[in-house]
C-alpha cells in the first residue's frame, strides 16, 4: 500500500512535471547563452608548416611558397573557450605529398584545445599555392657584424666564423639569385677577453632587405665540407685587442721648397689618434705612428695643407687598426716661410683691444693664440721673443651685430718687419637686456 502511494506521488500530475522540466531546460539554455554565448574570433597570420618536402626534392625541384606563408582562422565556439585561445594553439599543415596538378596543397588545421573541433574552424585560404623551381647551389662569404662595445681599454680585433667563412646555400633559383650578403651578428658588449659567441646567419637581398621566413625555410645551409648547418647557427670567435690613446703622428716630407724658402713646421690635425692592436704591434709602434706617404714640398713658397687617409698606413702594419669611431683622415699642415722669417704665437690675452663696444658679446677667432710671421732685416738682429711684440685691434666696427675680419696692428722692435698681414675674425652680438655687460673677450 505504501509502495502504491509513492508511485502515485511520482506519476501524479506527470504533464505538469514535464512542463516544469522543459521550462527549467529552457532557462538553463537562456542562462548559458547569456553568460557564455557562442561567438566567432579571428586569428590572423597563423604560420603554415610545410612537410614532406623530400617528395619534390627527389625530382630535383624545390618549392617556393606563394604569398605570406600564413593563413587566417575564424573559430566559432563558446566565449570562455575563445578567451583561452591564442595563435600558438593552432597547427596548420601543408603536406607536399598532396600536391595537386594545379600546384596547390590542401591545408589542414588542428587545435591543442580539445573543445575546438575541425568543423568549428574556417581557414582562409583553404589551400597553399606553390611554385616548383629548379634547385641550385651557390657559395657565399659570411661577413661578421658586431654590436655593442667591449669593456674599456679593449676593441674587437679579428673575428673568425666557425666552421668557416665560406658556406654553400642551396634552394630555389629565384631566391638564390637575389641573395647579396650573408651576415653573422654578435654582441660584444662588455667583453674583456677573447670569446666564442653563437650567432644565427642573416641573409639579405640586393635591396638590403632581410629574407623573410618563407624564403629562409626554402634554403639549405652547408659548410664547405657539405655538413648541414642546422637552424643557420654558427659560432664566431672574437679576438680582442688593447686600445691606446694619444698615439702621436709623424709625417715625412720630400723635396725642397722654392729658393729662399724653408720648412718652418709640420703639424697634423688631430695631432694624435687612438689605435687598437695586438701587444706585439703596439710594442713595435712605441707611441708614434709614422704616416707611410711623405708630403711633397718641392718648389713650395707658401703653406701646404693636405688630407691623408691613415688606412693605407695601417694596412702595412699587421695587428693594428683605428680604435672606435676614430676618423681615418687627418690633415697635414706644413708651414713654409722665407729664409730669415720667424713665426711667433701671441696669446690672445696679450692683445690690446681698443674701442670695445658696450652691451655686445664678442667671440674672437682664433680664440687662444695669434700667429704672426716676421722677417729679420739683417743677420745681426737679436732673437725675437713674444713679449717684444705689441698687438692691438680696433673693435669700433663691432658696435653693430655681425662678423668682421679686423686687421691686427703689429709693433715690432728695430731690425724686423712683418712678413704678412695679420687679421682676426670677430663675431658681435647684442647681449640680452637683463644680463651684465661682458668684461672679457670670449
Residue pairs with C-beta under 8 A, 6 or more apart in sequence:
36 78
36 79
36 80
37 78
37 79
38 76
38 77
38 78
38 79
39 76
39 77
39 78
39 79
39 82
40 74
40 75
40 76
41 74
41 75
41 77
41 82
41 85
42 72
42 73
42 74
42 75
43 72
43 73
43 74
43 75
43 85
43 86
43 87
43 90
44 70
44 72
44 87
45 68
45 70
45 72
45 87
46 70
46 71
46 72
46 73
46 87
46 90
46 92
46 109
47 69
47 70
47 92
47 213
48 65
48 69
48 70
48 71
48 92
48 93
48 94
48 107
48 128
49 91
49 92
49 93
49 94
50 63
50 65
50 94
50 96
50 105
50 128
50 217
51 93
51 94
51 95
51 96
52 95
52 96
52 97
53 62
53 63
53 96
55 96
55 97
55 99
56 62
56 63
56 96
56 99
56 132
57 135
60 134
60 135
61 132
61 133
61 134
61 135
62 132
62 133
62 134
62 135
62 171
62 172
62 218
63 96
63 130
63 131
63 132
63 133
63 172
63 218
64 130
64 131
64 132
64 133
64 172
64 174
64 175
64 218
65 128
65 129
65 130
65 214
65 217
65 218
66 128
66 129
66 130
66 131
67 125
67 128
67 129
68 214
69 212
69 213
69 214
69 217
71 92
71 107
71 109
71 123
71 124
71 125
72 123
72 124
73 90
73 92
73 109
73 121
73 122
73 123
73 124
74 121
74 122
74 124
75 82
75 85
75 111
75 116
75 120
75 121
75 122
76 120
76 122
77 85
77 115
77 116
77 120
78 115
81 113
81 115
81 116
84 113
85 111
85 113
85 116
89 111
89 112
89 113
90 109
90 110
90 111
90 112
90 121
91 109
91 110
91 111
91 112
92 107
92 108
92 109
92 123
93 107
93 108
93 109
93 110
94 105
94 106
94 107
94 128
95 105
95 106
95 108
96 105
96 130
98 105
98 106
99 105
99 130
100 106
103 129
103 130
103 131
103 132
104 127
104 128
104 129
104 130
105 127
105 128
105 130
106 126
106 127
107 123
107 125
107 126
107 127
107 128
108 118
109 118
109 121
109 123
110 118
111 121
131 172
133 172
133 173
133 174
134 172
134 173
135 170
135 171
135 172
135 173
136 170
136 171
136 172
136 173
136 176
137 168
137 169
137 170
137 176
138 168
138 169
138 170
138 176
138 179
139 166
139 167
139 168
139 224
140 166
140 167
140 168
140 169
140 179
140 182
141 165
141 166
141 182
142 161
142 165
142 166
142 167
142 182
142 183
142 184
142 201
142 234
143 181
143 182
143 183
143 184
144 159
144 161
144 183
144 184
144 185
144 186
144 236
145 183
145 184
145 185
145 186
146 156
146 159
146 185
146 186
146 187
146 188
146 238
147 185
147 186
147 187
147 188
147 189
148 187
148 188
148 189
148 190
149 188
149 189
149 190
149 324
150 156
150 188
150 189
150 190
150 191
150 192
150 240
151 190
151 191
151 192
153 242
153 243
154 191
154 192
154 240
154 241
154 242
154 243
154 276
155 240
155 241
155 242
155 243
155 276
155 321
155 323
155 324
156 188
156 238
156 239
156 240
156 241
157 239
157 240
157 241
157 276
157 277
157 278
157 319
157 321
158 238
158 239
159 186
159 236
159 237
159 238
159 239
160 236
160 237
160 239
161 184
161 234
161 235
161 236
162 196
162 234
162 235
162 236
162 237
163 223
163 224
163 225
163 227
163 234
164 223
164 224
166 224
167 182
167 201
167 221
167 222
167 223
167 224
167 229
168 221
168 222
168 223
168 224
168 226
169 176
169 179
169 182
169 203
169 219
169 220
169 221
169 222
170 176
170 219
170 220
170 222
171 218
171 219
171 220
172 218
175 211
175 215
175 218
175 219
176 219
178 205
178 206
179 203
179 204
179 205
179 206
179 211
180 204
180 205
180 206
180 208
181 203
181 204
182 201
182 202
182 203
182 204
183 201
183 202
183 203
183 204
184 199
184 200
184 201
184 202
184 234
184 236
185 199
185 200
185 202
186 197
186 199
186 236
186 238
187 197
188 195
188 197
188 238
191 238
191 240
192 240
193 240
194 237
194 238
194 239
194 240
195 237
195 238
195 240
196 235
196 236
196 237
196 238
197 235
197 236
197 238
198 233
198 234
198 235
198 236
199 233
199 234
199 235
199 236
200 231
200 232
200 233
200 234
201 221
201 229
201 232
201 233
201 234
202 210
203 210
203 211
203 215
203 216
203 219
204 210
204 211
205 211
216 232
220 228
221 228
221 229
221 232
222 228
222 229
223 229
241 276
241 277
241 278
241 319
241 321
242 276
242 277
242 278
242 279
242 282
243 274
243 275
243 276
243 323
243 324
244 274
244 275
244 276
244 277
244 282
244 323
245 272
245 274
245 323
246 272
246 274
247 272
247 273
247 274
247 275
247 285
247 287
247 288
247 289
248 271
248 272
248 287
248 288
248 289
249 268
249 270
249 271
249 272
249 273
249 288
249 289
249 291
249 330
250 288
250 289
250 290
250 291
251 266
251 268
251 291
251 294
251 295
251 308
251 332
251 334
252 290
252 291
252 294
252 295
253 263
253 266
253 294
253 295
253 296
253 297
253 334
254 294
254 295
254 296
254 297
254 298
255 296
255 297
255 298
255 299
255 300
256 297
256 298
256 299
257 263
257 297
257 298
257 299
257 300
257 301
257 336
258 299
258 300
258 301
260 338
260 339
261 300
261 301
261 336
261 337
261 338
261 339
262 336
262 337
262 338
262 339
263 297
263 334
263 335
263 336
264 335
264 336
264 337
264 341
264 343
265 334
265 335
265 343
266 332
266 333
266 334
266 335
267 332
267 333
267 335
268 330
268 331
268 332
268 333
269 330
269 331
269 333
270 330
273 289
273 310
273 322
273 326
273 330
274 322
274 323
274 324
274 326
275 282
275 285
275 289
275 320
275 321
275 322
275 323
275 326
276 320
276 321
276 322
276 323
276 324
277 285
277 319
277 320
277 321
278 319
278 320
280 319
281 317
281 318
281 319
281 320
282 320
284 317
285 317
285 320
289 310
289 313
290 313
291 308
291 310
291 313
291 330
291 332
292 312
292 313
292 316
293 308
293 312
293 313
295 304
295 306
295 308
295 332
295 334
297 304
297 334
297 336
300 334
300 336
301 336
302 336
303 333
303 334
303 335
303 336
304 332
304 333
304 334
304 336
305 331
305 332
305 333
305 334
306 331
306 332
306 334
307 329
307 330
307 331
307 332
308 329
308 330
308 331
308 332
309 328
309 329
310 322
310 328
310 329
310 330
311 328
314 320
314 321
314 322
322 328
335 343
337 343
337 373
337 419
338 375
338 419
340 375
340 376
340 379
341 373
341 374
341 375
341 376
341 419
342 373
342 374
342 375
342 376
342 384
343 371
343 372
343 373
343 374
344 371
344 372
344 373
344 374
344 384
344 385
344 386
344 389
345 369
345 370
345 371
345 386
346 369
346 370
346 371
346 372
346 386
346 389
346 391
347 368
347 369
347 370
347 386
348 364
348 366
348 367
348 368
348 369
348 370
348 441
350 386
350 391
351 370
351 391
351 392
351 393
351 408
352 390
352 391
352 392
352 393
353 392
353 393
353 395
353 441
354 392
354 393
354 394
354 395
354 396
355 394
355 395
355 396
356 362
356 395
356 398
357 395
357 396
357 398
357 399
357 428
358 437
359 430
359 431
359 437
360 398
360 399
360 401
360 428
360 429
360 430
360 431
360 438
361 428
361 429
361 430
361 431
361 438
361 442
362 395
362 398
362 426
362 427
362 428
362 438
362 441
362 442
363 426
363 427
363 429
363 442
364 424
364 425
364 426
364 441
364 442
365 424
365 425
365 426
365 427
366 424
367 442
370 391
370 408
370 422
370 424
371 422
372 389
372 391
372 408
372 410
372 418
372 422
373 418
373 419
373 420
374 384
374 389
374 412
374 416
374 417
374 418
374 419
375 416
375 417
375 418
375 419
376 384
376 415
376 416
377 415
377 416
377 417
378 415
380 415
381 415
381 416
382 413
382 415
384 412
384 413
384 416
388 412
388 413
389 410
389 411
389 412
389 413
390 410
390 411
391 408
391 409
391 410
391 411
391 422
392 408
392 409
392 411
393 406
393 407
393 408
393 409
393 424
393 426
394 406
394 409
395 406
395 426
397 404
397 406
398 404
398 426
398 428
399 428
400 428
401 428
401 429
401 430
402 427
402 428
403 425
403 426
403 427
403 428
404 425
404 426
404 427
404 428
405 423
405 424
405 425
406 423
406 424
406 425
406 426
407 421
407 422
407 423
408 422
408 423
408 424
410 418
410 422
412 418
431 437
431 438
